[in-house]
Amino acid sequence: MDKLVIFQGKQSTVSYVICMLFGLGLLFPWNSIVTVMDYYLVVFPAYHPSRVLTLIYQASAFFTVAVLAYHEARVDTRFRVLLGFSLYFVSSLMVPIIDLASHGGGGLAPYTGLCALCMLFGLCDGLVQGGLVGDLSYMHPHLLQSFSAGAGASGAATSGLRLVTKACFASTKGGLRKGALVFFFLSTSFQLLCLLLYAVVFPKLETIKNYRKAAALEGATTVGADLAAAGIHVDKDAEECPTTRLSNFQLLTQNLDYAFDAAAIFVLTLSIFPGFLAEDTGKHSLGSWYVVVLIAMYNFGDLTGRYLPLVPALKLKSRTQMLVAVIARYLFLPAFYLTAKFGDQGWMIMLCILLGLSNGHLTTSVLVAAPNGYKKPEQNALGNILVVFILAGVTVGVTLDWLWLIGKGW
């Protein structure tokens, strides 16, 4: 079925909005952690929370999505995503509970609990991100772009809310704590919304049912539960295409450049954000607002960048262009180092915006372009593979971020 024929009518708009909400929900808990890092730097000053929590989260997400990508054809997407959002709901609720139980006093026990919850966040990320990117990869490109934009919007939304809460509450430990608690109760509520939307509303949309039915007719084995939830039975005898498909290894070898792009984008980004921005940019006139503003500028840049591929003049038209752009981004490393050492806060803010713009633009470009030309089960598998490389890049990036501490002591 032609994508342009399927993607039409009012329900296509509803699908677009729901996919954006899923992107928001995917990263809202983690972005809440990142955005209230000014609070955690006060509560746990000796434990490098901006670096340790990030490394734990990303390593857990990478391990989870790598295992699931290997078994992608045998894991039902509905079970995977519902489990992820359910665990997100529980773990998001536990973050403020731990803080309330410890009275915001810090210490090793609350920090260990927070680390465990960040590991659980990573597990949820692997469950949801791989499942949804794979699922949306064989649907209309605008749905995947919307999901990607939602992921960027989660950072912008949490940063915007953090600016509001920081203005409303005093810049003391107590004020920072109140703002952090507001964040996590909002995050918990949002995870419940995403869980209900995916469980009840999304599978019954006509556009989504058509895509999943077409995928099943091409041999997809991951959509059965979603079709059953929508009341659809697919007659295997009526399959339109053979069920044979390229293996994951074949898909990877045909898309090595896209896989490299996906990893390299996030190696660079996470070697700077959030650890370097939170701890290594010096003291400036913005005071305690400085870290919050830098993170907000990156997040707003990332959100904007995820919409740039919709502008024809800014769309990367070839794989070579993407590769050159990805490699060119590594000039940010000396730029950030020299700006932190010699520049003022205005230059640092500008660099954060550019880092976010390029991250969002290139990420969306790779995710949307790579699945073109494949059968739907292959597009699902390739989406999972790309998420593996994204999270591998993230894990390497947050590990390399520790190199900024060389010569500074612990």
C-alpha positions as CSV (number, residue, x, y, z in Angstrom):
1,M,0.0,0.0,0.0
2,D,1.3,3.4,-0.9
3,K,2.3,5.5,2.1
4,L,0.7,8.6,0.7
5,V,-2.6,6.8,0.3
6,I,-2.6,5.5,3.8
7,F,-1.5,8.7,5.5
8,Q,-4.5,10.9,5.0
9,G,-7.6,12.3,6.8
10,K,-8.0,13.6,10.4
11,Q,-6.7,10.5,12.0
12,S,-3.3,11.1,10.4
13,T,-3.1,14.4,12.3
14,V,-4.0,12.5,15.5
15,S,-1.4,9.9,14.8
16,Y,1.2,12.7,14.3
17,V,0.3,14.3,17.6
18,I,0.4,11.0,19.5
19,C,3.8,10.1,18.0
20,M,5.1,13.4,19.3
21,L,3.7,12.6,22.7
22,F,5.5,9.3,22.7
23,G,8.7,11.0,21.9
24,L,8.1,13.4,24.7
25,G,7.4,10.5,27.1
26,L,10.4,8.5,26.0
27,L,13.0,11.0,27.3
28,F,10.9,13.1,29.8
29,P,12.1,11.1,32.9
30,W,15.8,11.3,31.9
31,N,15.6,14.9,30.8
32,S,14.0,15.7,34.1
33,I,17.1,14.2,35.8
34,V,19.4,16.2,33.5
35,T,17.4,19.5,33.9
36,V,17.5,19.3,37.8
37,M,21.2,18.5,37.8
38,D,21.8,21.9,39.6
39,Y,19.9,20.3,42.5
40,Y,21.8,17.0,42.4
41,L,25.1,18.9,42.2
42,V,24.2,20.5,45.5
43,V,22.9,17.3,47.2
44,F,25.6,14.9,45.9
45,P,28.6,17.2,45.3
46,A,31.2,14.5,45.8
47,Y,29.7,11.9,43.4
48,H,29.8,13.6,40.0
49,P,26.1,13.0,39.4
50,S,26.1,14.6,35.9
51,R,28.6,12.1,34.7
52,V,27.8,9.0,36.8
53,L,24.0,9.0,36.3
54,T,24.4,9.6,32.6
55,L,26.8,6.7,32.2
56,I,24.6,4.3,34.2
57,Y,21.5,5.3,32.2
58,Q,23.0,5.1,28.8
59,A,24.9,1.8,29.4
60,S,21.6,0.2,30.6
61,A,19.7,1.5,27.6
62,F,22.4,0.3,25.2
63,F,22.6,-3.2,26.7
64,T,18.8,-3.5,26.6
65,V,18.3,-2.4,23.0
66,A,21.2,-4.5,21.8
67,V,19.7,-7.6,23.2
68,L,16.2,-6.8,21.9
69,A,17.5,-5.8,18.4
70,Y,19.2,-9.2,18.1
71,H,15.8,-10.9,19.0
72,E,13.7,-8.2,17.2
73,A,11.7,-10.6,15.0
74,R,10.6,-12.6,18.0
75,V,9.7,-9.8,20.4
76,D,6.1,-8.5,20.1
77,T,6.3,-4.7,19.9
78,R,3.1,-4.1,21.9
79,F,4.4,-6.1,24.9
80,R,7.7,-4.4,24.6
81,V,6.4,-0.8,24.6
82,L,3.7,-1.3,27.2
83,L,6.3,-2.9,29.5
84,G,8.6,0.1,29.0
85,F,6.0,2.8,29.7
86,S,4.7,0.8,32.7
87,L,8.2,0.6,34.2
88,Y,8.8,4.3,33.4
89,F,5.6,5.2,35.4
90,V,6.8,3.2,38.4
91,S,10.4,4.4,38.4
92,S,9.4,8.0,37.8
93,L,7.2,7.8,40.9
94,M,10.1,6.3,42.9
95,V,12.5,9.3,42.3
96,P,10.5,11.8,44.4
97,I,9.7,9.1,46.9
98,I,13.4,8.5,47.6
99,D,14.0,12.2,47.9
100,L,11.1,12.7,50.3
101,A,12.2,9.7,52.3
102,S,15.7,11.1,52.7
103,H,14.4,14.6,53.3
104,G,16.7,15.8,50.5
105,G,19.7,15.1,52.7
106,G,21.9,13.4,50.2
107,G,24.3,10.6,51.3
108,L,25.3,7.4,49.8
109,A,22.1,5.4,50.3
110,P,19.8,7.9,48.4
111,Y,22.4,8.3,45.7
112,T,22.6,4.5,45.3
113,G,18.8,4.4,45.0
114,L,18.9,7.2,42.4
115,C,21.6,5.3,40.4
116,A,19.4,2.2,40.5
117,L,16.4,4.2,39.1
118,C,18.6,5.7,36.4
119,M,19.5,2.1,35.4
120,L,15.8,1.3,35.2
121,F,15.2,4.4,33.1
122,G,17.8,3.1,30.7
123,L,16.0,-0.3,30.5
124,C,12.8,1.5,29.8
125,D,14.5,3.6,27.1
126,G,15.7,0.5,25.4
127,L,12.3,-1.1,25.5
128,V,10.4,1.9,24.2
129,Q,12.8,3.6,21.8
130,G,13.8,0.5,19.8
131,G,10.2,-0.7,19.7
132,L,8.7,2.6,18.5
133,V,11.5,3.5,16.1
134,G,11.2,0.1,14.5
135,D,7.4,0.3,14.4
136,L,7.3,3.8,12.9
137,S,10.1,3.0,10.4
138,Y,7.7,1.2,8.1
139,M,5.0,3.9,8.4
140,H,4.9,7.4,6.9
141,P,8.2,9.3,7.4
142,H,6.3,12.2,9.0
143,L,5.3,9.9,11.9
144,L,9.0,9.0,12.6
145,Q,9.9,12.7,12.2
146,S,7.2,13.6,14.7
147,F,8.4,11.0,17.2
148,S,12.0,12.3,16.8
149,A,10.7,15.9,17.3
150,G,8.9,14.8,20.4
151,A,12.1,13.4,21.8
152,G,13.7,16.8,21.2
153,A,10.7,18.6,22.6
154,S,11.0,16.7,25.9
155,G,14.3,18.4,26.5
156,A,13.0,21.8,25.6
157,A,9.9,21.3,27.7
158,T,11.8,20.2,30.8
159,S,14.3,23.1,30.4
160,G,11.5,25.6,30.0
161,L,9.7,24.3,33.1
162,R,13.0,24.3,35.0
163,L,13.5,28.0,34.1
164,V,10.0,28.6,35.5
165,T,10.4,26.6,38.7
166,K,13.8,28.2,39.3
167,A,12.3,31.6,39.0
168,C,9.4,30.7,41.3
169,F,11.4,29.0,44.0
170,A,14.3,30.5,45.8
171,S,17.8,29.6,44.6
172,T,18.5,27.7,47.8
173,K,18.7,24.0,48.4
174,G,15.1,23.9,49.5
175,G,14.0,25.9,46.5
176,L,15.9,23.7,44.1
177,R,14.4,20.6,45.8
178,K,10.8,21.9,45.4
179,G,11.4,22.5,41.7
180,A,12.9,19.0,41.3
181,L,9.9,17.4,43.0
182,V,7.5,19.2,40.7
183,F,9.4,17.8,37.8
184,F,9.2,14.2,38.8
185,F,5.5,14.3,39.7
186,L,4.9,15.8,36.2
187,S,7.0,13.1,34.6
188,T,5.0,10.4,36.4
189,S,1.7,11.8,35.2
190,F,3.1,12.0,31.6
191,Q,4.2,8.4,31.6
192,L,0.7,7.3,32.6
193,L,-0.7,9.3,29.7
194,C,1.7,7.7,27.2
195,L,0.8,4.2,28.6
196,L,-2.9,4.8,28.1
197,L,-2.5,6.3,24.6
198,Y,-0.4,3.4,23.4
199,A,-2.6,0.7,25.0
200,V,-6.0,2.1,24.1
201,V,-5.9,4.8,21.4
202,F,-2.9,4.3,19.1
203,P,-3.6,0.8,17.8
204,K,-7.2,1.6,16.9
205,L,-6.4,4.6,14.6
206,E,-7.2,3.7,11.0
207,T,-3.9,4.9,9.6
208,I,-1.9,2.8,12.1
209,K,-4.1,-0.3,11.6
210,N,-3.5,-0.1,7.8
211,Y,0.3,0.1,8.2
212,R,0.4,-2.8,10.6
213,K,-1.8,-4.9,8.5
214,A,0.4,-4.2,5.5
215,A,3.4,-5.1,7.6
216,A,1.8,-8.4,8.7
217,L,1.1,-9.3,5.0
218,E,4.7,-8.8,4.2
219,G,5.7,-11.2,7.0
220,A,6.2,-9.0,10.0
221,T,5.9,-11.1,13.2
222,T,6.0,-8.2,15.7
223,V,2.6,-6.6,15.1
224,G,0.3,-9.5,16.0
225,A,-0.8,-8.2,19.5
226,D,-1.4,-4.7,18.2
227,L,-3.6,-5.9,15.4
228,A,-5.5,-8.1,17.8
229,A,-6.0,-5.1,20.1
230,A,-7.5,-3.3,17.1
231,G,-9.8,-6.3,16.3
232,I,-8.0,-7.2,13.1
233,H,-7.2,-10.8,12.0
234,V,-4.7,-11.2,9.2
235,D,-5.2,-14.2,6.9
236,K,-1.8,-15.6,6.3
237,D,-3.0,-17.2,3.1
238,A,-3.7,-13.8,1.7
239,E,-0.1,-12.6,2.1
240,E,0.8,-10.2,-0.7
241,C,4.6,-10.7,-0.5
242,P,6.9,-13.5,0.4
243,T,8.0,-13.6,4.1
244,T,11.7,-13.9,3.3
245,R,13.7,-10.8,4.4
246,L,17.2,-9.7,4.7
247,S,19.0,-10.7,7.9
248,N,20.2,-8.1,10.4
249,F,23.7,-8.6,9.3
250,Q,22.8,-7.9,5.6
251,L,20.9,-4.8,6.6
252,L,23.8,-3.6,8.7
253,T,26.4,-4.1,5.9
254,Q,24.1,-2.2,3.4
255,N,23.8,0.7,5.9
256,L,27.2,0.9,7.5
257,D,27.4,4.6,6.8
258,Y,24.1,5.3,8.4
259,A,25.1,3.2,11.4
260,F,28.4,5.1,11.7
261,D,26.5,8.4,11.4
262,A,24.1,7.4,14.2
263,A,26.9,6.5,16.6
264,A,29.2,9.3,15.7
265,I,26.5,12.0,16.2
266,F,26.0,11.0,19.8
267,V,29.6,10.2,20.7
268,L,30.3,13.9,20.1
269,T,27.1,15.2,21.7
270,L,27.4,13.2,24.9
271,S,31.1,13.9,25.3
272,I,30.0,17.5,25.9
273,F,26.4,17.3,27.2
274,P,25.5,17.3,30.0
275,G,28.7,16.5,32.0
276,F,31.0,19.1,30.5
277,L,28.3,21.8,30.5
278,A,27.3,21.1,34.1
279,E,30.8,21.0,35.7
280,D,33.5,22.4,33.4
281,T,32.3,25.7,32.0
282,G,33.5,27.9,34.9
283,K,31.7,30.6,36.9
284,H,30.0,33.5,35.2
285,S,27.6,36.3,36.0
286,L,24.6,34.1,35.6
287,G,25.6,32.2,38.7
288,S,23.5,29.2,39.6
289,W,21.4,29.9,36.4
290,Y,24.4,29.2,34.2
291,V,24.1,25.4,34.0
292,V,20.3,25.6,33.6
293,V,20.6,28.1,30.8
294,L,23.2,26.1,28.9
295,I,21.2,22.9,29.1
296,A,18.1,24.8,28.0
297,M,19.8,26.3,25.0
298,Y,21.0,22.9,23.9
299,N,17.6,21.4,24.3
300,F,15.8,24.2,22.4
301,G,18.4,23.9,19.6
302,D,17.9,20.2,19.5
303,L,14.1,20.6,19.1
304,T,14.5,23.2,16.3
305,G,17.0,21.0,14.6
306,R,14.6,18.0,14.4
307,Y,12.2,20.1,12.2
308,L,14.9,21.5,9.9
309,P,14.8,18.4,7.5
310,L,11.2,19.5,6.7
311,V,12.7,22.6,5.0
312,P,13.7,21.5,1.4
313,A,16.7,23.8,1.3
314,L,18.1,22.4,4.5
315,K,17.4,18.8,3.8
316,L,20.6,16.6,3.3
317,K,20.1,15.0,0.0
318,S,22.8,12.4,-0.1
319,R,24.5,9.9,2.2
320,T,27.9,11.6,1.6
321,Q,26.5,15.0,2.8
322,M,25.4,13.3,6.0
323,L,28.7,11.7,6.6
324,V,30.7,14.9,6.0
325,A,28.3,16.9,8.3
326,V,28.7,14.3,11.0
327,I,32.5,14.3,10.9
328,A,32.6,18.2,10.7
329,R,30.7,18.4,14.0
330,Y,33.9,17.2,15.8
331,L,35.2,20.7,15.5
332,F,32.9,21.4,18.5
333,L,35.4,19.7,20.8
334,P,38.2,22.3,20.4
335,A,35.5,25.1,20.2
336,F,34.0,24.2,23.6
337,Y,37.4,23.7,25.2
338,L,38.7,27.1,24.0
339,T,35.5,28.8,24.9
340,A,35.4,27.4,28.4
341,K,39.0,28.5,28.9
342,F,39.1,31.9,27.2
343,G,35.5,32.9,26.1
344,D,32.6,34.4,27.9
345,Q,29.1,33.1,28.6
346,G,27.6,34.5,25.4
347,W,29.9,32.4,23.2
348,M,29.2,29.3,25.3
349,I,25.4,29.8,24.9
350,M,25.8,30.1,21.1
351,L,27.9,26.9,20.9
352,C,25.2,25.0,23.0
353,I,22.5,26.2,20.5
354,L,24.6,25.0,17.5
355,L,25.4,21.7,19.2
356,G,21.7,21.1,19.7
357,L,20.7,22.2,16.2
358,S,23.2,19.9,14.5
359,N,22.3,17.0,16.8
360,G,18.6,17.2,16.1
361,H,18.9,17.8,12.4
362,L,21.4,15.0,11.7
363,T,19.6,12.5,14.0
364,T,16.2,13.0,12.3
365,S,17.9,12.9,8.8
366,V,19.5,9.5,9.5
367,L,16.4,7.9,11.0
368,V,14.1,9.0,8.2
369,A,16.4,8.3,5.3
370,A,17.8,4.9,6.2
371,P,14.7,2.7,6.0
372,N,13.7,3.8,2.4
373,G,13.5,1.0,-0.1
374,Y,13.1,-1.9,2.2
375,K,10.2,-4.2,3.0
376,K,8.3,-3.3,6.2
377,P,9.8,-6.1,8.4
378,E,13.2,-5.0,7.2
379,Q,12.5,-1.4,8.0
380,N,11.4,-2.4,11.5
381,A,14.7,-4.4,11.9
382,L,16.8,-1.5,10.5
383,G,15.1,1.0,12.9
384,N,16.1,-1.2,15.8
385,I,19.7,-1.5,14.5
386,L,20.0,2.3,14.2
387,V,18.8,2.7,17.8
388,V,21.5,0.2,18.9
389,F,24.2,2.4,17.2
390,I,22.7,5.6,18.6
391,L,22.8,4.2,22.2
392,A,26.3,2.8,21.5
393,G,27.4,6.3,20.5
394,V,25.8,7.7,23.6
395,T,27.5,5.2,25.9
396,V,30.9,5.9,24.3
397,G,30.3,9.7,24.5
398,V,29.4,9.7,28.2
399,T,32.5,7.6,28.9
400,L,34.8,10.0,27.0
401,D,33.2,12.9,28.9
402,W,35.2,11.8,31.9
403,L,38.4,12.8,30.0
404,W,37.5,16.5,30.7
405,L,38.4,15.8,34.3
406,I,42.0,14.9,33.6
407,G,44.3,17.2,35.5
408,K,41.4,18.6,37.6
409,G,41.4,16.0,40.4
410,W,38.3,14.2,41.7
